[in-house]
Amino acid sequence: MTATPTPRHLYVHDDLTEIALRASAQAPDAPQLAATLFATMRQEPHVVVLSLAEQIDGVLRSGGYPPFATAIGIGAAGERVAHELHHRAGWFPRITRIQIRREEGADGEYTLTGPAPLAQQLEGLASEGPIAVVDDTIFSGLTLRAVLTALPSATRARTRAFCLRAVAESLPAIEALCPVTVGFAAAGRILEDVSFINASGLVRRGAIRRVGAPPLAFFERAEWMQAWFPRRADEVTRLCGRLHALLDQAARASLDVARAV
């Protein structure tokens, strides 16, 4: 793996505050610990925290659309975004999730995996009418490009992509395949100028998926933490570890309650 640069702007999507609030019945300290984590990250001058609401508002400002015949959510994150947009605008009355994820190889390169080939998962989902493909983030664009190119060309001709946030330099490759609507686009080069992370990935395993190895949370990759938070890496890592333990404890307690019912 090559050295990770400190980006000029690190955009942190806050999907963690809600998770911590939901866990508060079993882990009362989780919301305050999450708030402390965000306050600590904000001490880094290059860190910008993005809320779900402001990104949804950015998508909605692009204009209105009649309801799409089918909305294809890329993974759980894309499906959640589709539901949020439908709740606000009524664009996606029929939402279907496809499963695809990036896995990191020993050489640091990424491959896409899923329970079935993309063409098979997409078969029959978009037989007629306008199609939406919805994701949360366009970073390199690897995942979204794979989904769009797996669609038949006639289907792709009536498809529009939606996402909450994107690196602007990755958009032309997507726009060559279909129109795309973005809530927030950040200018600059990937990694050197701009990076995106989900705050939940800092504390939850699965943010880093590895071929033939257990998944990790971001706080377990010391090199990345040092690059992203050069002035506060130790403190941010410590807070992430504490919050990871609390959320894991809350999840186990909830599971025990569910089994007892």
N, C-alpha and C positions, 0 to 999 in steps of 0.2 A: 504494500500500500504506500502510495506517495504521501508526503507530508501534507497535512490539511492547513490551508491558509486561514487567517482571520479575515472574514469578509468585511468590506466597508459598511455593509448593512446586514444585520441578522434579523430576519422577521420571524417572530415567535407567535404562532397561532394559539390563542388561549382556548383550548378545549379541555383544560385541566380544572378550572374553577368549578365548572358544573360537576365534574367527576368527584371532586373533593366534597362538594355539598351533598351529593347523593350518598357518599360514604359516611357522612357525619353521624348517622345513627349508631354505627358500629365503631367509628373512629372520630370522636368529637374534635380532636385537634387538627384534623386534616384540612379544613377550610383556612384556618389561620396559618398553618404551615405552608399551604399553597400561596397565600397572599404574601408571606415572607419571601418565598422563592421568587415570585414575580418582582417584588421590591428590590431584591438583590440583583436579579438579572438586569433590571432597569438602571442600575448603577453603572453598567457598561454603556458608554456613550453611543455605541453603534447598534445597540439592541432596540428594536421597535416591536411592541406587542400589538398584535392585530386581534380585534374581537370578531366573533362570528357575525354580529349584527352589522358592522360597518362593511364587511365583505359582501353580505347578502344585499345590503343597500346598493353597493356598487354594481352588482349584477342587475338589479331591478332598474337602475338608472339608464341601462342600455336601451330600454324600451320594452314595450309589451309584445307578447307572442300569443297567437291562438293556441289552444291546448294541443300538445304533441300526442300522436297516436301511441307512442311508446317512449319511455325514458329508461335508458340503460345506465344504471349506477355501477361505477367501477369499484368493486369491493364494498365493504361496509361504510367506508368514508364517503364514497360517491353516492351511495344510496341515501345516507343521512342528508347530504347536501340537496339531493333531489326532493326529499320530503320537506326540508326547510323552505325551498323555493316554491314548492307547490302550496304549502301552507300560506305563504305570503301572496302568491300570484296566480295560483290555479293552473299552472302550465302543464303539470305532469300527473294526470289522473291515473296513469298506469305506469308503475315503476317496477323494474326487474333488476335484480342484482346479478352481475357476473363476478366470478372469483378469479382474480389474477394478482400476483404479488411478485415483488422483486426479491431475489436472493443474491447475496454477496458471495462470490467465490473466493478461494484462497488467494487469488491474484488481485483481488479488489474490484474485478469486473462484475457486472450484474447480469443475471439471466432472469427471465420471466417464467413463472410456474403457475399451475392451476390444477384443479381437479379433472379437467378435460381440456382438449384443445379449444382455442378461442372460437374457431369457426363452428365447432360443435355446440359450444355454449350459446352462440349468437343465432344459431339456426332456428328459424321460425319466429324470432322475437320481433322482427321488423318487416312483416309481409306487405304492409301498405301504410300510407300516410306519412307525415313528417316524424322524424326520429331525433331524439336528444340523447347525447352521450354525456354523462355527468361525472366529474371527478372533483376532488377537493383542491389539488395542486397540480400545476404544470411546472416541473422543474427542468429536467432534461427533455421531458416529453416522451420518454421511452414507452411508458405504459399506454398513454392515450394514443400514440401513433400505432402501436401494435393492435389496439382494439379497432381503430378506424380502418387500418389496412386489412383487417380480417373481415370487414363488411364487404359484401358484393358492391361493385362500383355503382350499380344502379341504386342501391340502398344508400350508399354514402352520398350520392347526389342530393338526397333529401334529408341529410343529417346536419345538425348543428351541435357543436360541443359547448359545454358550459363548465366553468370551474370558478372557485372562489379567488384563487391567487395564482400568479404565474410570473416566471422570469420572462421579461419582454423578448429577449433574444431567442427564446425557444418557440415563440408563437408563429413565426413565418412557416416553419415546417408543418405545424398543425393546420394553418390557414391554407396551405397548398392542398390539403385533403378535404377540408370543409370549413365553413365559417365557425368562429369561436367567440364566445362571450365570456369576459373575465371581470370579476369584481374588483381586483387590484392587480396591477401589473408593475413590477419593479424593473427599472432599467439597470443595465450593467451586465458584466460577465458572470457566469455561473461560478460560484465558490469564491473567486477573487473579489467581486464587487457585491454579490448578493447571495444569500442562502435563506432557505425557508426550513423551519422545523415546527412540528406540532409539540406543544408543551407536554401533552400526555406521553409522548415518546421519550421525554427525559426520564420518566419514572416508571414506565410500564415496559416490560419485556415484549418484544415483537417489533419494536421500532427498527431494530437491526435484525434481519433474517439472514441466516448463513447456511450455505449448502453443507449438509452433513454435520452441522453443529447446532447447539441450542441457541435460541434467539436471545438478544440482549436489549436492554434499555440504553438510551444514549449515555446516561451517567456511568455506565460500565465501560465506555470507550474513552479512556483518559485523554488520548490524543485529541479527540474531537472537543471534549470539554475545555481543554486548554486553549484550543484554537478559537472556540466560540466565545469563551469568557476569560480572556487572558488575565484580567485583573482580579477576578472573583472565582476562578475555577475551583479552588478547594472548597470555598464556602457553598457555591452552587451544587457541587457534587455531594457534599455532606447533606444539604437540605433535600436533594433528590433521593439519596439513600434512605433518609428518615421517612420521607413521604411514600417511597416505594414500599417500605415495611408496613406502614399504616394502611395503605390501600390493599396490600396483599392480605393483611390481617382482617380487614373489613370484608374482603371478598370471601375468605374462608368462613367467617362468621355468618355471612348471608347464606352461603351454601349449606352450612350446618342447620340453619333455621329452616331452609327449604326442605331439607331431607327429613326434618323432624315433623313437618306438617303432614 
